[in-house]
């Protein structure tokens, strides 16, 4: 991706100064009642469930490309639109949307650092008016690129690859098989555990920790920029945040696993530790 660290993650005050610029679309992926109560000025609401699909028990799959094309068209998102996303959970839903845009080659995208928590903590203006996007006049033509997408078969091929790190962004009880949300619990053999919230500073309104601290913490786990990193969680919701964080830190070879453990853990033929 061509995004630089200064554009992929934007501070709330920077975004506040960009609101009136052309080709900017601020997308709110908070809970609906949060958006209705108050949101960033000019932001349009996007339901997270519109950008994922499921084939039970597999959840968090990419939507059909035609569905995504309709959503982008309805929201007026063309290749020149700078999409700035945020949510009320530290960036999980927002990053899944941004990651999905990455899979179709969209390059102008950013996450608001800390989301709505950081915005309100910094005393920035809030809005209660419901905003609706301006649709494109023609349906946008898009296609998924496999470059950023990992699937079960691909991961099986990479299990013993010393240049690949499988990053599990779930909680420790999920990783250890104590908390189970699939037919089987545990983790992919050789996977490295890095819970997605470890990237956040809980004492600073869920903003990302300092870059050097993030890089040091990751390096201690063997997660370094020279490796191919495959991120997953239960459905590739939380781990989408991890993908965006790694991109922000300069990692070039990062892939996400749609379906994640809901796919792997529900297949009786996949290896599990």
Buried (B, 14 or more C-beta within 10 A) or exposed (E): BEBEEEBBBBBBEBBBEEBEEEEBBBBBBBBEEBBEEBBBBBBBBBEBEBBBBEEEBBBBBBBEBEEBBBBBBBBBBBEEBBBBBBBBBBBBBBBBBBBBBBBBBBEBBBBBBBBBBBBBBEEBEBBEEEBEBEBBEEEBEBEBEEEBBBEBEBBBEBEEBEEBBBBBBBBEEBBBBEEEBBEBBBBBEBBBBBBBBBBBEEEBBBBBBEEEEBBEBBEEEEBEBEBBBBBBBBBBBBBBBBBBBBBBBEBEBBBBBBBBBBBBBBBEEBEBE
